[in-house]
Amino acid sequence: MAETTTVTTVKRRRKPTRQKALSDRGAQPWSSLTRAHGSPNGHLSEKDAELLRALRQEVAEGGAWGPALLNAVARWTAANEVLDTEYYQYLIGSEAFDWLRLAERLCREIEGCVPVKELHLLLTEGVLPHGLTDQDFRRYLGAEKYRAHLNYWYGVVVEEALWAVTDEEIMKERLSRCAPFRADLTDDVFRRLYGKSRMDLLRQFRSEKGLPDLPLMSYVEGQEFTYWLFKLRFGSSEKARVASDTRKGLEYLHHLKSRLVSL
């Protein structure tokens, strides 16, 4: 089996021909992005619109789609966008970069020019296009965007994995003492990790953010809530506990990836 490179997520055709393409000199820093984020009506800046045109042209003319995509990700400035009634949020909590969400949006511009299998592996498992490595990914994004990517990885992906681990732990504990079966252990998980029930924490989150207390939660609000919980846990727990919990989440993701590969 050919070796593939998976960027930190659970969230290939030709190698880049120019070494200078791996430089982060053209990367758009997040400090600029947060000042120039997408407007409420979803209109892009001329800079991002030109970037889309350049991406389409490069791939249509036979350029390798992987390097072209990462170049576009590096130079993108909008933190959010509305496209064909679909809302895209790329920056969570003003500091966590969901780069695969942006990759998904950018690939709409080059649909039909990208190998379907490679695109599926990228968007579902984070497998980089053929010929690109984790080091390439880091250089393309530049220091600030890469840090924001790590914020998302640990603050959203690993945090959700920690929920799953804790759910399994509580389930085993209940079984060991013959407690009545309960399918939903969400509140038990949240009390163990954050000290309060999920609903109490959600109300606190919405109150701090000035958000309405609605019966339903959108996908974007869910990610914002998860990242907020990560920061809450990080700020209120001992360092050893944070490190232990992070390790649990990472190990869970590793085992999950191993199971997926073996299927």
ABEGO torsion letter per residue (X at the ends): XBBBBBBBBXXXABBBABAAAABAAABBBAAAAAAABBBAAGBBBAAAAAAAAAAAAAAAAGBBAAAAAAAAAAABABABBBBGGBBBBABBGGABBBAAAAAAAAAAAABGABBAAAAAAAAAAGBBBBGBBAAAAAAAAEAAAAAAAAAAAAAAAAAAAAAAAAAAAAAAAAAAAGBBBBABAAAAAAAAAAGBBAAAAAAAAAAAAGBBBBABBBAAAAAAAAAAAAAAAAAABBAAAAAAAAAAAAAAAAAAAAAAAAX
